[in-house]
Amino acid sequence: MPDVCCAYGCTNRRTLANAHLSFYRIPTNKSESSANRRDKWVAAIKREKWNVKQINNARLCSAHFTTGKKSDDPCHIDYVPTVFSFKKTHGKQIKASLERYERSKKRQRTLSSNESILPIHEVGSFNETKNNELVEGACLNCHSENEITQRAVEIDCTEIFIERPHNLTARAQTYSTYKSRNTIKYLIGITPAGAVSILSSGWGGRASDKLITIESGFLDKVCYGDCILANRGFLVEEELATRGAVLIIPAFTKSKSQMAVKDIDLSRQIARVRIHIERVIGL
């Protein structure tokens, strides 16, 4: 006797005329996941007064699946049959479900690809500053044409994009208004010769440059007479002054119709020096 579809109102059976159809058994209850799927199938088919023997011997044809065949992926719309004569199925809903599934699979492929190319390692922060004499010598050698010839460290913050966290608190802490994305933020410092001398632990993208500079322990590495080059966001002049260090940042242009010649010249010199850290971050 050929297999006959058990769905109400369906007359499909396994014949040569229906060779394009597949006939599936109802999932078993050998495992918890399989038993859960079995219950969903039975509920979807809606046959009254089914006993265990009838369920075990029943067959369901592939015409009751949106894509024409069942799927063993729990996220797929055809993990459970949904197409029945007694059930109104809206084409837009089916299309939306399939699109959601495809987006989910695409994200999984992207994540697995990234993990295979760039394995993630947990590393500590690198907060070891270079010998002051070496830093001073490098500064003199690299920028002898500038007035900025003190012992110097150039600092800046760089941000790395991350996926949006599910946790709302983490999502808020990592959201960067500057990047309009969720990011992890690092403080990086280099000598004028281009050698990395400071690398902080990661901070949420919401943290300000000033907060990271103070809380990362960078100030504990600053010595008397040091010269710290930074951009306008690093408002730590008072904190550095208490340690006998000097903060050099470009002149503020807000509310100024014209900058003084001295400020223009200083900003130009700072730009020549800070190009090094921009190149390091861009690597």
PyMOL commands that set and color helices and strands:
alter all, ss='L'
color gray80, all
select helices_A, chain A and resi 16-18+32-45+52-57+62-64+77-79+91-117+132-142+168-174+209-215+218-221+237-241+261-281
alter helices_A, ss='H'
color red, helices_A
select strands_A, chain A and resi 23-25+59-61+152-161+175-176+181-190+196-199+203-204+227-229+246-248
alter strands_A, ss='S'
color yellow, strands_A
deselect
rebuild
show_as cartoon
